[in-house]
Amino acid sequence: MHKDLSPEHVQPIDKGDEFQFSCHPEVECFTDCCRELELALTPYDVLRLRARLGISTGEFLERYCLFEVADEEVLPRVYLGMVDDGQGSCPFVSKEGCAVYEDRPAACRTYPVGRGAFRKPDGRCHDLYVLLSEPHCKGFAQGQSQDVGQWLEHEGLEDYNAMNDATLAVYQHLKVSDGIALTELQHETFILAFYNLDAFREALLADQLPVQEGLAEQWRQEIADDDKALLLFAVQWLTWRLFEE
């Protein structure tokens, strides 16, 4: 998350392990963690943020996001663009704190815990955790102790983790692990279906995109007004379009 995060500040931690941490405006370093970031956004992050701002996913991507396809990676990454203010600040941070706090990205919610999730061969997800004990952060001297599970519940991560884990069917597909080469058009298809979800929904409902045979009518009804159903459908659709068709 932070560019200068060194290995000695990343400590493995179990879900039942306790740590002391709290963040609030009275902490000396309040909002420092909202600067100098490389904050990758998940599809669900974008859905929540665009709803919070009252704009479309297309407008959100255009106004706030950067896209990158690293040489060693198969799929594009979407990053939150930082403000050019000499501090690399998040566009949603102010002296008062986070302006989109209730819908902030999963990485911000989890901090100072980091979560990694891995898809097993049977499709189930396994997760692991680390504690990001950055020396500049004064939050570790604040508040009461809690374990990782309590922290995740307190920060409202249930929906975020569930939806992010669902997308692993694409991100950790066997062909991605094998380094399949995707075309520029396939990269655009990935961005459409996973990130520009309002445009994806519109195209689907207008029958402008191919779909698998036997698409149930209930899917059309659900994706019309349910963002979670739309993203879950996008997982199935992208798996078919990128790896199986």
C-alpha positions in Angstrom: 0.0 0.0 0.0 2.7 2.5 1.0 5.7 2.8 -1.4 8.3 2.8 1.3 6.9 -0.2 3.4 9.9 -2.3 4.2 9.9 -6.0 5.1 10.8 -5.5 8.7 7.5 -3.7 9.2 5.4 -6.5 7.8 4.7 -9.1 10.5 2.7 -12.3 10.0 -0.3 -12.5 12.3 -3.0 -15.0 12.9 -6.7 -14.1 12.9 -7.0 -14.7 16.6 -3.9 -12.7 17.5 -4.4 -9.4 19.4 -2.8 -6.0 18.6 -3.3 -2.5 20.0 -4.4 0.2 17.5 -6.8 3.1 17.0 -6.9 6.0 14.6 -8.7 9.3 15.3 -8.2 13.0 14.8 -6.3 13.4 18.0 -3.6 11.0 16.9 -0.5 13.0 15.9 -0.1 11.3 12.5 -3.8 11.5 11.6 -4.3 11.2 7.7 -0.5 10.7 7.1 -1.4 7.2 5.9 -3.6 8.7 3.2 -0.5 10.1 1.4 2.3 8.6 -0.8 0.1 5.7 -1.7 0.0 3.1 -4.4 -3.6 2.1 -3.8 -4.9 -0.6 -6.1 -8.7 -0.6 -6.3 -10.8 -3.8 -6.5 -14.0 -3.8 -8.6 -16.1 -3.7 -5.4 -14.1 -0.7 -4.2 -15.1 1.1 -7.4 -18.7 0.2 -7.1 -18.9 1.5 -3.5 -17.0 4.7 -4.2 -19.0 5.6 -7.4 -22.2 5.0 -5.5 -20.9 7.2 -2.6 -20.1 10.0 -5.1 -23.3 9.7 -7.1 -21.5 9.2 -10.4 -21.2 6.3 -12.9 -18.3 3.9 -12.9 -17.2 5.3 -16.2 -17.0 8.8 -14.8 -15.2 7.5 -11.6 -12.6 5.7 -13.7 -12.0 8.8 -15.9 -11.7 11.2 -13.0 -9.9 9.2 -10.3 -8.1 6.2 -11.7 -4.9 5.2 -13.4 -4.4 2.0 -15.4 -1.3 -0.2 -15.6 -0.4 -3.5 -17.2 3.0 -4.5 -15.7 5.3 -6.5 -17.9 5.2 -9.5 -15.6 1.4 -9.5 -15.1 -1.5 -10.7 -17.2 -4.3 -8.5 -16.1 -4.5 -4.7 -15.8 -4.4 -3.0 -12.4 -6.5 0.0 -11.5 -5.0 2.5 -9.1 -6.5 5.5 -7.3 -4.8 8.5 -8.7 -3.2 10.7 -6.1 -3.4 14.5 -6.0 -0.3 16.4 -7.2 0.1 18.4 -4.0 3.7 17.5 -3.2 2.5 14.8 -0.8 0.8 12.4 -3.1 -2.5 12.8 -1.2 -5.6 10.7 -1.7 -8.2 12.8 -3.5 -10.7 12.1 -0.8 -8.6 13.1 2.3 -9.0 16.4 4.2 -7.8 17.8 7.5 -11.0 16.4 9.0 -10.3 12.9 7.6 -11.7 10.7 4.9 -14.6 12.2 2.9 -15.8 8.8 1.7 -15.1 7.0 5.0 -18.3 4.8 5.0 -17.3 3.5 1.5 -13.5 3.7 1.7 -11.6 0.9 -0.1 -10.9 -2.4 1.5 -7.2 -1.8 1.9 -8.0 1.4 3.9 -10.5 -0.4 6.1 -8.1 -3.3 6.9 -5.1 -1.1 7.8 -3.0 -1.7 9.8 -3.8 -5.3 9.0 -3.0 -6.6 5.5 -5.0 -9.5 4.1 -4.0 -11.9 1.3 -6.5 -14.4 -0.2 -5.7 -17.5 -2.3 -8.0 -19.7 -4.2 -7.6 -23.4 -3.5 -8.1 -26.0 -6.3 -11.6 -26.8 -5.0 -12.6 -23.2 -5.3 -12.5 -22.3 -1.6 -10.5 -19.3 -0.4 -7.7 -19.4 2.1 -6.6 -16.1 3.7 -3.6 -14.9 5.7 -2.8 -11.7 7.5 0.1 -9.5 8.3 0.4 -6.5 10.7 1.8 -3.4 9.0 3.7 -1.8 11.9 5.0 1.3 10.2 7.3 3.3 12.5 5.7 6.7 11.7 2.2 5.5 12.8 1.2 6.6 16.3 -2.0 4.6 16.3 -0.3 1.6 17.9 -0.2 3.5 21.2 -3.9 4.2 21.0 -7.1 2.3 22.0 -7.7 -1.1 23.4 -6.3 -4.4 22.1 -8.4 -6.5 19.7 -7.8 -9.6 17.6 -7.7 -9.6 13.9 -11.2 -11.1 13.6 -12.7 -8.4 15.8 -10.9 -5.7 13.8 -12.2 -6.9 10.5 -15.8 -7.1 11.9 -15.5 -3.6 13.4 -14.2 -2.1 10.1 -17.1 -3.6 8.1 -15.1 -5.9 5.8 -17.6 -8.8 5.4 -19.0 -7.6 2.1 -15.7 -6.4 0.8 -13.9 -9.7 1.5 -16.7 -11.8 0.1 -16.9 -9.8 -3.2 -13.1 -9.6 -3.5 -12.7 -13.3 -2.9 -15.3 -14.0 -5.6 -13.1 -12.1 -8.2 -10.2 -14.5 -7.5 -11.8 -16.9 -10.0 -10.5 -14.5 -12.6 -7.4 -13.0 -11.0 -6.1 -16.4 -9.9 -7.4 -18.5 -12.9 -5.0 -21.2 -13.9 -4.3 -19.6 -17.2 -3.4 -16.4 -15.5 -1.0 -18.3 -13.3 0.5 -19.8 -16.4 1.1 -16.4 -17.9 -1.4 -16.4 -20.8 -0.9 -13.5 -23.1 -4.0 -11.3 -23.5 -4.7 -8.9 -26.4 -5.4 -5.2 -25.9 -9.0 -5.9 -26.7 -9.1 -8.5 -24.0 -7.6 -6.0 -21.5 -10.4 -3.6 -22.5 -13.0 -6.3 -22.0 -11.6 -7.0 -18.5 -11.8 -3.3 -17.6 -15.3 -3.1 -18.9 -16.7 -6.1 -17.1 -14.8 -5.7 -13.8 -14.5 -1.9 -13.4 -16.8 0.0 -15.7 -19.7 -2.0 -14.4 -22.4 0.5 -15.2 -21.5 0.4 -18.9 -21.2 -3.4 -18.7 -24.7 -3.6 -17.2 -26.1 -1.3 -19.9 -24.5 -3.3 -22.7 -25.8 -6.6 -21.3 -29.3 -5.5 -20.9 -29.3 -4.0 -24.4 -28.1 -7.4 -25.8 -24.9 -5.7 -27.1 -22.6 -8.4 -25.6 -22.4 -12.1 -26.2 -23.5 -14.3 -23.3 -23.3 -18.0 -22.6 -26.2 -20.1 -23.8 -28.8 -20.7 -21.2 -28.4 -17.4 -19.4 -31.2 -17.5 -16.9 -33.8 -14.7 -17.1 -33.4 -14.2 -13.3 -29.8 -13.0 -13.9 -31.1 -10.3 -16.2 -33.5 -9.2 -13.5 -30.9 -9.3 -10.7 -28.2 -7.4 -12.5 -30.6 -4.7 -13.5 -30.5 -3.2 -10.0 -28.1 -5.2 -7.8 -24.5 -4.3 -7.9 -23.3 -7.4 -6.1 -25.2 -9.7 -8.5 -23.7 -7.7 -11.4 -20.2 -8.3 -10.2 -20.8 -12.0 -9.5 -22.1 -12.3 -13.1 -19.1 -10.4 -14.4 -16.9 -13.1 -12.8 -18.6 -15.8 -14.7 -18.8 -13.8 -17.9 -15.1 -12.9 -17.8 -14.0 -16.4 -17.0 -15.9 -17.5 -20.2 -14.8 -14.7 -22.4 -11.1 -14.7 -21.5 -10.3 -18.3 -20.7 -13.0 -20.7 -22.1 -14.6 -19.3 -25.2 
